[in-house]
Amino acid sequence: MNSLYDDADLYDLVAPRDADMEQFYVKAAGGTGRRVLELACGSGRFTAPLAASGADVTGADLSPTMLARARHTLAREDLKAEFVECDMRDVALGRQYDAIIMAANSLMHLHTEDDFRRAFSAIRKHLAPDGVFAFDVYVPSARLLSLPTDERQPLGTFQHKVLGTITVEETIAYDPVTQISRANWYWSTETERDFRRTRLDLRQIYPQELPLLLSLGGLKLAHRFGDFDRSLMTRHSFRQVCLAVAV
């Protein structure tokens, strides 16, 4: 079993850059001269536009593989950012930031109440006065979480520069007690079925509990939207796009 974050090429296939997401986070960060900490920065797909906006960016991630790709991404685009290898629950950089970003469901890698308390407390310590914490998470889908655990669902088809056409399927096993969905991703080429299998365990965060989790670390919701266009969140929304501040 592999981690999604062990292979930067495959990660970038399934997590391409998204203009709407980039625009939201660049605007939330504030642009030129702002100090920005991006937690779970991955391969740098948001670090690059944040740096291009003129912000002073620090990217942090637990994966050395992802950090190596992020450094390469910014160097290729002639952009500058500082990178730090650390766990979001224990980040301790000794300085404060005008904005802290955690994009693309990265918050869902926290599983327990203690995980949330530690991470949000660390974020609170790193927020400057009037600073903002911006993040997004999926709204849990009752349909997806109730699918048979052995039933493969198509996740997507992608073009790899060496392997050619890659299809990805997933199975999901959801534990309603822990609220963790355990997904297995099966990667296949046209000539080799299941050449790779990756595991992705994500904590489902329900809209009513999100403010309570934030409060564990001294944070509160300032705004919550249904998408990156800042539209109203409704019962039809499948994202929680959030701005939080210190209490």
ABEGO torsion letter per residue (X at the ends): XBBAAABAAAAAAABBBBAAAAAAAAAAAGEBGBBBBBBGAEAGAAAAAAAAAGBBBBBBBABAAAAAAAAAAAAAAGBBBBBBBBBAAABBAGBBBABBBBBGGAAAABABAAAAAAAAAAAAAABBBGBBBBBBBBBBBAAAAABBAABBBBAEBBBBAAAEBBBBBBBBBBBAAAGBBBBBBBBBBAABBGABBBBBBBBBBBAAAAAAAAAAAGBBBABBBABAAGBBBBAABABBBBBBBBX
